[in-house]
Each structure stands twice: as C-alpha cells, then as structure tokens.
Amino acid sequence: MSHQHTAPTTKSSLTFTFWLNLLFSIVEFVGGIFTNSTAIMADAFHDFMDAIAIGIAVLLDKFSKRKRTTKFSYGYKRFSLLSALGLSLFLLAGSLAMLYSAVHSFIQPHTVNSMGMLWLALLGIMINGFAFLRLKKSNSEIDHQHAHSHSHTHSTDYNKQAILWHLLEDVLGWVAVLVGSIVIYFTGWYWLDGCLAIGIAVFIGYNASKNLIQTMRILLQSVPEHIDLEALKTELVVINGVQDIHDLHVWSMDGNYHVASIHVVLVSDNSISSAEVMVAIQQVFEAYHIHHPTIQIESSQQPCNLNEC
C-alpha cells in the first residue's frame, strides 16, 4: 500500500494539533495573567513550545522529502536535528526562567485565582485530551495500514508518536493543576502554585535534556540505541559464503533513517555467487531496520588496506 494514501491524513492530523495547541497556549497566557498563576504561565510556555515543535515537524516532514542535491547527497533528513537542538536548548532556558519565577513567588508570596485555575485546567484537559484521542486514532489507522504493507519508512509515524506523548504529558500536567487549584480553593495554600510551577519546570527541563542528549548522539554518529552491533556482526559473519567482515559502521541520519557501511570478505572457493551473498546481507540489515547499507565485497587474495576508524 502506498504512503500517498496515508500522508494527507497524517498531515491534517498534525496541522490540526498544531493550531489547537497554538491557540490554546495564547488562551493560557491570558488566563495565567488573569489568575496570577505561575503554574499556568509555566504550562502556557510548555504548550506554546509543543505547538512550535509540532509546526516544525509538519514543515520538516515536507522539507525532508526533497530530492538529493550535489551539496546534500544524503538529502535533507538531518535538518530536523537542527530544530530539535534549538528547541531543546530553548526549553532548557525556559525551564530555568520558570524555576526562577517559581522560587521568586515563595520569596514574595502572591494570591492566585484558584477558581480561574480550575476552569483553565478543565479546559486544558478537554482540549489536550481531544487532540490526544484524535491523533491516537489517526496513529492506529496508520499502524493498521502499515501492517498490510511492507514499507519500512515510518519517520512520520515516529514524529506522531513523539507528539502523542507530548499531548498525554500535557493532559497529566493539567490534571495536576486541577488538583492543585481545588486544594488552594479549600485551604488557601497559595504556595502550592509555586510548587506546581517548579514541578512543571523540572519536568520540561528533564525531557528537554533527554531530547538534547538524543540529538547530540545522532549528530555525533552514535550507533542507534536499538541496534546491537555485536549481534549484527555475528549474524553477518555466519552467512554462507562470508569469510570475514570488517570496517562495519552504523549510524542514523535523523533518528529514523539508519545508514551502514561494511567490507565483506568472501571465501575463495565458494559455489555461492557474490550476488546471493549480497542479498543475504541486505536481508540482515533490513531486519535491523537499516535502510541504506553500503556493502563492499572483497576477496581473501586481495586484502583491504583501508585503515579502520
């Protein structure tokens, strides 16, 4: 089944989620000022940055499909890492600013409109919950379609899965604000607002740090986490007709599209053709979700002089 039938659904779902998050983050900023709540302002920043991330994901999904050029021979997939790097750094800076504001609220205590917080929290749960369920339904449909196809290109799905988790985190964050607003309403413990803001800031900073580390691993051409290089070597070296392998490198272009290169030494007197060996090697790489293997065939009579790095 072709991706041409699923792409419009994917794009429309992400676009809808983008506009919903963006518009609601504006409502949150206004509501944060109205309620005088540091926690609401912190969550508004979180939702706004989620909207920006979703918008960039939509744009880069189209941009990454551009054909290769003489300047970018691998294409434009890695450009998505630039946005991930910038967003992670911006989120880290924002979480530090939130922490400062939250601590400042303890030094100079202020009252908050707990009833306004409650209504905003209910609205946040409904809007983010609706976006989560809509995207989850769309994801299920895409997964069902992939189950009946043999395509291994799932980059759009991974983007949607990451955004799905962001929306679920937003829902849980609003549940925390809802509970906090109820407690403040009945107890007058306004300091809980600062505690909620600290919790949201720490949560954002933690996830931004994880994203930053993952992005840097890809930029530094680390072996993808789900690939066991030693297990891959073991499977390759026992292929009938293979005498030895060396200079095996595996890395990822953008976290979804994986690349590999390898030198394969064939046995000298072998009844199996090099073409058959190549097919077997490609099947192993395919099982490890490596999309672009480059295989150099060598013979034992012609040793490789390449210095491994």
C-alpha positions as CSV (number, residue, x, y, z in Angstrom):
1,M,0.0,0.0,0.0
2,S,1.4,3.4,-0.9
3,H,2.1,6.1,1.6
4,Q,0.4,8.5,-0.8
5,H,-3.0,7.4,0.7
6,T,-1.9,8.0,4.3
7,A,0.1,11.2,4.0
8,P,-2.9,13.6,3.8
9,T,-4.4,12.1,7.0
10,T,-1.1,12.4,8.8
11,K,-0.6,16.0,7.7
12,S,-4.1,17.1,8.5
13,S,-3.9,15.5,12.0
14,L,-0.6,17.2,12.8
15,T,-1.8,20.5,11.4
16,F,-5.0,20.3,13.5
17,T,-3.0,19.6,16.6
18,F,-0.6,22.5,15.8
19,W,-3.3,25.1,15.6
20,L,-5.2,23.7,18.6
21,N,-2.0,23.9,20.8
22,L,-1.0,27.3,19.5
23,L,-4.4,28.9,20.0
24,F,-4.9,27.3,23.4
25,S,-1.4,28.4,24.6
26,I,-2.4,32.0,23.9
27,V,-5.6,31.5,25.9
28,E,-3.3,30.1,28.7
29,F,-1.0,33.1,28.7
30,V,-4.1,35.4,29.1
31,G,-5.5,33.1,31.7
32,G,-2.2,33.0,33.6
33,I,-2.2,36.8,33.8
34,F,-5.8,36.8,34.9
35,T,-5.4,34.1,37.6
36,N,-1.9,35.4,38.6
37,S,-0.7,31.8,38.5
38,T,2.9,31.0,37.9
39,A,1.9,27.3,37.2
40,I,-0.5,28.4,34.5
41,M,2.2,30.6,32.9
42,A,4.7,27.7,33.0
43,D,2.2,25.4,31.3
44,A,1.4,28.0,28.8
45,F,5.1,28.2,27.8
46,H,5.1,24.4,27.6
47,D,2.1,24.2,25.3
48,F,3.4,27.0,23.2
49,M,6.7,25.2,22.6
50,D,4.9,22.0,21.9
51,A,2.9,23.9,19.2
52,I,6.1,25.2,17.7
53,A,7.6,21.7,17.8
54,I,4.6,20.3,16.0
55,G,4.6,23.1,13.4
56,I,8.3,22.4,12.7
57,A,7.6,18.7,12.4
58,V,4.9,19.3,9.8
59,L,7.2,21.6,7.8
60,L,10.3,19.4,8.1
61,D,8.3,16.3,7.1
62,K,7.7,18.0,3.7
63,F,11.2,19.5,3.6
64,S,12.9,16.2,4.3
65,K,11.3,14.6,1.2
66,R,13.3,16.9,-1.1
67,K,15.5,15.1,-3.5
68,R,19.2,14.8,-3.0
69,T,21.4,17.5,-4.4
70,T,25.1,17.8,-5.2
71,K,25.6,19.7,-2.0
72,F,23.4,17.4,0.2
73,S,24.0,13.9,-1.2
74,Y,22.1,12.3,1.6
75,G,19.1,14.6,1.2
76,Y,17.6,16.9,3.9
77,K,16.7,14.5,6.6
78,R,19.3,15.7,9.1
79,F,17.9,19.3,9.0
80,S,15.3,18.1,11.5
81,L,18.1,17.7,14.1
82,L,18.8,21.5,13.9
83,S,15.3,22.3,15.0
84,A,15.4,19.6,17.7
85,L,18.7,21.1,19.0
86,G,17.4,24.6,19.0
87,L,14.1,23.7,20.7
88,S,15.8,21.6,23.4
89,L,18.1,24.5,24.3
90,F,15.3,27.0,24.3
91,L,13.2,24.7,26.5
92,L,16.1,24.3,28.9
93,A,16.5,28.1,29.1
94,G,12.7,28.5,29.6
95,S,12.6,25.9,32.4
96,L,15.4,27.8,34.2
97,A,13.4,31.0,33.9
98,M,10.3,29.2,35.2
99,L,12.3,27.9,38.2
100,Y,13.4,31.5,38.9
101,S,9.9,32.8,38.8
102,A,8.6,29.9,41.0
103,V,11.3,30.5,43.6
104,H,10.6,34.2,43.5
105,S,6.9,33.5,44.2
106,F,8.0,32.0,47.5
107,I,10.1,35.0,48.4
108,Q,7.3,37.4,47.5
109,P,4.0,35.4,48.1
110,H,1.0,36.3,46.0
111,T,-2.6,35.2,45.8
112,V,-4.0,33.3,42.9
113,N,-7.4,33.0,41.4
114,S,-7.9,29.3,42.2
115,M,-11.4,29.2,40.6
116,G,-9.9,30.6,37.4
117,M,-7.1,28.0,37.6
118,L,-9.7,25.3,37.9
119,W,-11.7,26.3,34.8
120,L,-8.5,26.7,32.8
121,A,-7.4,23.2,34.0
122,L,-10.7,21.7,32.9
123,L,-10.4,23.4,29.5
124,G,-6.8,22.2,29.2
125,I,-7.8,18.6,30.0
126,M,-10.6,18.7,27.4
127,I,-8.6,20.4,24.6
128,N,-5.4,18.4,25.0
129,G,-7.4,15.2,25.7
130,F,-9.4,15.7,22.5
131,A,-6.2,16.3,20.5
132,F,-4.6,13.2,22.0
133,L,-7.5,11.0,21.2
134,R,-7.8,12.3,17.6
135,L,-4.1,11.8,17.0
136,K,-4.1,8.4,18.7
137,K,-7.0,7.3,16.4
138,S,-5.1,8.6,13.3
139,N,-2.0,6.7,14.5
140,S,-4.0,3.5,14.9
141,E,-5.3,3.8,11.4
142,I,-1.7,4.4,10.0
143,D,-0.4,1.4,12.0
144,H,-3.2,-0.8,10.6
145,Q,-2.3,0.3,7.1
146,H,1.4,-0.4,7.7
147,A,0.5,-3.9,8.9
148,H,-0.8,-4.6,5.4
149,S,2.2,-3.2,3.6
150,H,5.9,-4.0,3.6
151,S,7.3,-0.5,3.8
152,H,9.9,0.3,6.4
153,T,9.7,4.1,6.1
154,H,8.0,5.1,9.4
155,S,9.6,8.5,10.1
156,T,6.2,10.3,10.0
157,D,4.8,7.8,12.4
158,Y,7.7,8.3,14.9
159,N,7.1,12.0,14.8
160,K,3.4,11.5,15.5
161,Q,4.2,9.1,18.3
162,A,6.5,11.6,20.0
163,I,3.8,14.3,19.7
164,L,1.3,11.9,21.1
165,W,3.4,11.5,24.2
166,H,3.7,15.3,24.5
167,L,-0.1,15.7,24.4
168,L,-0.5,13.0,27.1
169,E,2.1,14.8,29.2
170,D,0.0,18.0,28.8
171,V,-3.1,16.2,29.9
172,L,-1.4,14.9,33.0
173,G,0.1,18.3,33.7
174,W,-3.4,19.9,33.6
175,V,-4.7,17.2,35.9
176,A,-2.0,18.2,38.4
177,V,-3.1,21.9,38.0
178,L,-6.7,20.9,38.5
179,V,-6.0,19.1,41.8
180,G,-3.8,21.9,42.9
181,S,-6.4,24.5,42.2
182,I,-9.0,22.6,44.2
183,V,-6.6,22.3,47.2
184,I,-5.8,26.0,47.0
185,Y,-9.5,26.9,46.8
186,F,-10.4,25.0,50.0
187,T,-7.2,25.6,52.0
188,G,-5.8,28.9,50.8
189,W,-2.4,27.4,50.4
190,Y,-1.2,29.7,47.6
191,W,2.3,28.4,47.8
192,L,1.1,25.3,46.0
193,D,1.0,27.3,42.8
194,G,4.8,27.8,43.1
195,C,5.3,24.1,43.8
196,L,3.2,23.2,40.7
197,A,5.3,25.6,38.6
198,I,8.6,24.0,39.9
199,G,7.2,20.6,39.0
200,I,6.3,21.7,35.5
201,A,9.7,23.4,35.0
202,V,11.6,20.3,36.2
203,F,9.5,18.1,34.0
204,I,10.2,20.3,31.0
205,G,13.9,20.6,31.8
206,Y,14.2,16.8,32.2
207,N,12.6,16.0,28.9
208,A,14.5,18.8,27.1
209,S,17.7,17.3,28.4
210,K,16.8,13.9,27.2
211,N,16.0,15.2,23.7
212,L,19.2,17.2,23.7
213,I,21.3,14.1,24.6
214,Q,19.5,12.0,21.9
215,T,20.0,14.7,19.3
216,M,23.7,15.0,20.1
217,R,24.1,11.2,19.9
218,I,22.7,11.3,16.4
219,L,24.9,14.3,15.4
220,L,28.0,12.5,16.7
221,Q,27.0,9.4,14.6
222,S,26.5,7.1,17.5
223,V,25.1,3.6,16.8
224,P,21.3,3.8,17.1
225,E,20.2,2.5,20.6
226,H,18.0,-0.3,19.3
227,I,20.9,-1.8,17.2
228,D,23.2,-4.3,18.9
229,L,26.4,-4.0,16.8
230,E,27.9,-7.2,18.2
231,A,24.8,-9.2,17.4
232,L,24.7,-7.7,13.9
233,K,28.3,-8.8,13.3
234,T,27.5,-12.3,14.5
235,E,24.6,-12.6,12.1
236,L,26.6,-11.3,9.2
237,V,29.7,-13.4,9.6
238,V,27.8,-16.7,9.7
239,I,26.2,-16.0,6.3
240,N,27.1,-18.8,3.8
241,G,30.0,-17.6,1.6
242,V,31.3,-14.9,4.0
243,Q,34.8,-15.5,5.4
244,D,35.1,-12.3,7.4
245,I,33.7,-8.8,7.8
246,H,35.4,-5.6,8.9
247,D,35.0,-1.8,9.0
248,L,31.3,-2.0,9.9
249,H,29.8,1.4,10.7
250,V,26.1,2.1,11.6
251,W,24.7,5.5,12.2
252,S,21.4,7.4,11.8
253,M,20.6,10.4,9.7
254,D,17.7,11.7,11.8
255,G,16.8,9.0,14.4
256,N,14.6,7.2,11.9
257,Y,16.6,6.6,8.8
258,H,19.6,4.4,9.5
259,V,22.7,4.0,7.4
260,A,25.5,1.4,7.4
261,S,28.7,0.6,5.5
262,I,30.7,-2.7,5.7
263,H,33.5,-4.5,4.0
264,V,32.8,-8.2,3.4
265,V,35.5,-10.8,2.6
266,L,34.2,-13.8,0.6
267,V,35.6,-17.3,0.8
268,S,38.0,-18.1,-2.0
269,D,36.4,-21.3,-3.4
270,N,32.7,-20.7,-3.0
271,S,29.9,-22.1,-5.0
272,I,27.6,-19.3,-3.9
273,S,27.7,-16.2,-6.0
274,S,28.5,-12.8,-4.6
275,A,25.0,-11.6,-5.7
276,E,23.5,-14.3,-3.4
277,V,25.7,-13.2,-0.6
278,M,24.7,-9.6,-1.1
279,V,21.0,-10.5,-0.9
280,A,21.5,-12.4,2.3
281,I,23.5,-9.4,3.8
282,Q,20.8,-6.9,2.8
283,Q,18.1,-9.1,4.4
284,V,20.0,-9.0,7.7
285,F,20.4,-5.2,7.5
286,E,16.7,-5.0,6.7
287,A,15.8,-7.0,9.8
288,Y,17.7,-4.4,11.9
289,H,15.8,-1.6,10.2
290,I,18.9,-0.3,8.4
291,H,17.6,1.5,5.4
292,H,20.7,2.4,3.4
293,P,23.6,-0.2,3.6
294,T,26.7,0.2,1.5
295,I,28.4,-3.1,1.0
296,Q,32.0,-3.5,-0.4
297,I,32.8,-7.1,-1.5
298,E,36.4,-8.2,-1.2
299,S,38.3,-11.5,-1.6
300,S,40.9,-13.1,0.7
301,Q,43.5,-12.8,-2.1
302,Q,43.1,-9.0,-2.1
303,P,43.5,-7.8,1.5
304,C,42.0,-4.5,2.3
305,N,44.5,-1.7,3.0
306,L,41.9,0.7,4.5
307,N,42.7,1.9,8.0
308,E,39.7,1.4,10.1
309,C,38.4,4.4,12.1
